[in-house]
Amino acid sequence: MFKDMLGNVRKQCPIVHNITNYVTVNDCANILLATGASPIMADDINEVEEITSICSALNINIGTLNSNTIDAMYTAGRKAKELSHPVVLDPVGAGASTLRTATAAGLLRELQPTVVRGNISEIKALASGASGTKGVDADTCDKITLENIDSAVEFAKDFAARNNTVVAITGAIDIVADRKKAYCIFNGNAMMSSVTGTGCQLSAMTAAYIAANKDNILEATAASVCAMGVCGEIAYARLTKDDGNSSYRNYIIDAVYRLDGETLERYAKYEIK
C-alpha cells in the first residue's frame, strides 16, 4: 500500500506551494525534489493566489511569522480551499507565544486544513489554547510512550474529529489519525531531533504525498511519516565516527531521493488502532 503512495508521487510530480519559515526553506525545497515533487516557495501576498492556483497542494508553516506572511497564508489558504487543493498546516511553536497560538488556531478554524502536522505540545496547544512547549520543541512531559500511547491515540482521533482533518503527531512515536483510525509509527532515529527542520521537511513531503493520493489522505500521510522515519534510519546507518548532524542532514535527503516502494514497505514499522 505505502509503495503505491510513493509511486504516485514519483509519477505525478505534484507542484507544492510552500509558505514556510526562512530557517528551513532550502531543506523543504530539497526534500520535495528528493521525494519526486516540485517545490515553489512564494509568500508575497501579491502572488500567492496565482501561485497556489498552478500548484497541486499548499504547505503552510508558521515557524517565522510576521504580519505580511500571516496575511499571505490566509490568502493562499482561501484560494486552495476554493480550488479543493489539499492543505498541510504545520503549527511550529504553537503555545510558545500568543501570536503563534492565535495564528495557528485561526488558520485551523478558517482553512480547515487537510492535514495538521506537529509535535504533541503544538497539537495540544491547538486543542486547548495553552501549552508547555519548549520553544518549538515538544515538552518532555507531553512525550508519547508505550505506556500512554492509547490515551494519545484517543486524543489524536478526537482532535481529528473536532477539526475534520487528519492529524500527524510526530516524535519518538508518531501517531497519524483521522476520527476513526490511527497509525502508530515506530520508525526514525533519535538523532533526527539534532537536525533543524526535519519536521518542516516532513510537512512539505506530506503535502506532496496527499496531493498525489487525494482519495487516501490518511494512508498517504502515514506513508509520508513512515518514509521520513525509514530514511532517518537509513541515513543514521551511513554515519561514520567523523560525521555529525550536518552529514546526517544530507544523508537523510539522499535517502529520501533513493527510497523505493519496496524498501518503504519492508522497513515501515506501524500498528493500526
C-alpha positions, 0 to 999 in steps of 0.5 A, a space after each residue: 500500500 505505502 509503495 503505491 503512495 510513493 509511486 504516485 508521487 514519483 509519477 505525478 510530480 505534484 507542484 507544492 506551494 510552500 509558505 514556510 519559515 526562512 530557517 528551513 526553506 532550502 531543506 523543504 525545497 530539497 526534500 520535495 525534489 528528493 521525494 519526486 515533487 516540485 517545490 515553489 516557495 512564494 509568500 508575497 501576498 501579491 502572488 500567492 493566489 496565482 501561485 497556489 492556483 498552478 500548484 497541486 497542494 499548499 504547505 503552510 508553516 508558521 515557524 517565522 511569522 510576521 504580519 505580511 506572511 500571516 496575511 499571505 497564508 490566509 490568502 493562499 489558504 482561501 484560494 486552495 480551499 476554493 480550488 479543493 487543493 489539499 492543505 498541510 498546516 504545520 503549527 511550529 511553536 504553537 503555545 510558545 507565544 500568543 501570536 503563534 497560538 492565535 495564528 495557528 488556531 485561526 488558520 485551523 478554524 478558517 482553512 480547515 486544513 487537510 492535514 495538521 502536522 506537529 509535535 504533541 505540545 503544538 497539537 495540544 496547544 491547538 486543542 486547548 489554547 495553552 501549552 508547555 512547549 519548549 520553544 518549538 520543541 515538544 515538552 518532555 512531559 507531553 512525550 508519547 510512550 508505550 505506556 500512554 500511547 492509547 490515551 494519545 491515540 484517543 486524543 489524536 482521533 478526537 482532535 481529528 474529529 473536532 477539526 475534520 482533518 487528519 492529524 500527524 503527531 510526530 516524535 519518538 512515536 508518531 501517531 497519524 489519525 483521522 476520527 476513526 483510525 490511527 497509525 502508530 509509527 515506530 520508525 526514525 532515529 533519535 538523532 533526527 531531533 539534532 537536525 533543524 527542520 526535519 519536521 518542516 521537511 516532513 510537512 512539505 513531503 506530506 503535502 506532496 504525498 496527499 496531493 498525489 493520493 487525494 482519495 487516501 489522505 490518511 494512508 498517504 500521510 502515514 506513508 509520508 511519516 513512515 518514509 521520513 522515519 525509514 530514511 532517518 534510519 537509513 541515513 543514521 546507518 551511513 554515519 561514520 565516527 567523523 560525521 555529525 548532524 550536518 552529514 546526517 542532514 544530507 544523508 537523510 535527503 539522499 535517502 529520501 531521493 533513493 527510497 523505493 516502494 519496496 524498501 518503504 514497505 519492508 522497513 515501515 514499522 506501524 500498528 493500526 488502532 
